[in-house]
Amino acid sequence: MKPLPKAIIAGIMGNGCNIGVTKIGKISVGVSEKSLNNTVKWFFDLENIQDASNLIISYVDKLSLANAFKYDRSKNHTSSDGQKLYVAVDSLRANFSFTYFGKTPSI
């Protein structure tokens, strides 16, 4: 069984935007609530989500803009554990966090 692209997009929006699969199934045009529930049940398991995430990350890493501000290509500086870090160099991913660092960029 191959799911419809509409059902995959509706499932991502329902789960990712915290709308819920049932509600997005009721308001979606061209996707029945039953087929959406089946798509989410059969294709949105942890292994498939991790595989899709890894594919997206590997594709983004190949783009030139993703590596534009890297000084050392072998190192990737992130705060994926939820810590806020002060950023002293230019970065595409840094934002201003008034709670943690005032008017200085952080990730």
C-alpha positions as CSV (number, residue, x, y, z in Angstrom):
1,M,0.0,0.0,0.0
2,K,1.4,3.4,-1.0
3,P,-0.2,6.4,0.8
4,L,-1.5,9.4,-1.1
5,P,0.8,12.4,-0.8
6,K,-2.2,14.4,0.4
7,A,-2.6,12.0,3.3
8,I,1.1,12.2,4.3
9,I,1.0,16.0,4.3
10,A,-2.3,16.0,6.3
11,G,-0.8,13.6,8.8
12,I,2.3,15.7,9.2
13,M,0.2,18.8,9.7
14,G,-2.1,17.1,12.1
15,N,0.6,15.7,14.3
16,G,3.2,18.5,13.8
17,C,0.9,21.5,14.3
18,N,-0.9,19.8,17.2
19,I,-4.2,19.9,15.4
20,G,-4.8,16.1,15.7
21,V,-5.3,13.5,13.0
22,T,-9.1,13.3,13.7
23,K,-9.7,17.0,13.3
24,I,-7.4,17.4,10.3
25,G,-9.2,14.4,8.7
26,K,-12.6,16.2,9.1
27,I,-11.4,19.5,7.6
28,S,-9.2,18.2,4.8
29,V,-10.4,18.2,1.2
30,G,-9.6,15.1,-0.8
31,V,-8.5,12.9,2.2
32,S,-11.0,10.9,4.2
33,E,-10.6,10.6,7.9
34,K,-10.3,6.8,7.6
35,S,-7.5,6.9,5.0
36,L,-5.7,9.5,7.0
37,N,-5.9,7.4,10.2
38,N,-4.6,4.4,8.3
39,T,-1.7,6.4,6.8
40,V,-0.7,7.7,10.2
41,K,-1.1,4.3,11.8
42,W,1.0,2.4,9.2
43,F,3.6,4.9,8.1
44,F,4.2,7.3,11.0
45,D,6.1,4.9,13.2
46,L,9.3,5.9,15.0
47,E,11.6,4.2,12.5
48,N,10.1,5.9,9.5
49,I,10.1,9.3,11.1
50,Q,13.8,8.9,12.1
51,D,14.7,7.8,8.6
52,A,12.9,10.8,7.1
53,S,14.6,13.1,9.5
54,N,18.0,11.7,8.7
55,L,17.3,12.1,4.9
56,I,16.3,15.7,5.4
57,I,19.4,16.5,7.6
58,S,21.8,14.8,5.1
59,Y,20.2,16.8,2.2
60,V,20.4,20.1,4.1
61,D,24.1,19.4,5.1
62,K,24.9,19.2,1.3
63,L,23.6,22.7,0.6
64,S,26.2,25.4,0.5
65,L,24.2,27.8,2.7
66,A,24.1,25.3,5.6
67,N,27.9,25.3,5.7
68,A,28.5,29.0,4.9
69,F,29.5,30.0,8.5
70,K,31.3,26.8,9.5
71,Y,35.0,27.5,10.4
72,D,35.8,23.8,10.8
73,R,33.9,21.5,8.5
74,S,34.5,18.5,10.7
75,K,32.7,20.1,13.7
76,N,29.0,20.9,14.1
77,H,28.2,23.3,17.1
78,T,24.7,22.8,18.3
79,S,22.8,23.0,21.6
80,S,20.5,20.1,20.8
81,D,20.1,19.2,24.5
82,G,18.2,22.4,25.1
83,Q,21.0,24.4,26.6
84,K,21.3,28.1,25.5
85,L,24.7,29.0,24.3
86,Y,26.2,32.4,23.6
87,V,27.3,32.7,19.9
88,A,30.4,34.7,19.3
89,V,30.6,34.2,15.5
90,D,28.1,34.6,12.6
91,S,25.5,31.9,12.5
92,L,22.4,31.1,10.5
93,R,20.7,29.4,13.4
94,A,21.3,31.9,16.2
95,N,18.5,34.0,17.5
96,F,18.2,36.7,20.1
97,S,17.2,35.3,23.5
98,F,16.3,38.1,25.9
99,T,15.7,35.6,28.7
100,Y,19.2,34.2,28.6
101,F,21.6,36.6,27.0
102,G,19.8,39.9,26.5
103,K,20.6,41.5,23.2
104,T,23.3,39.0,22.1
105,P,22.6,36.1,19.7
106,S,22.4,32.6,21.1
107,I,21.5,29.1,20.0
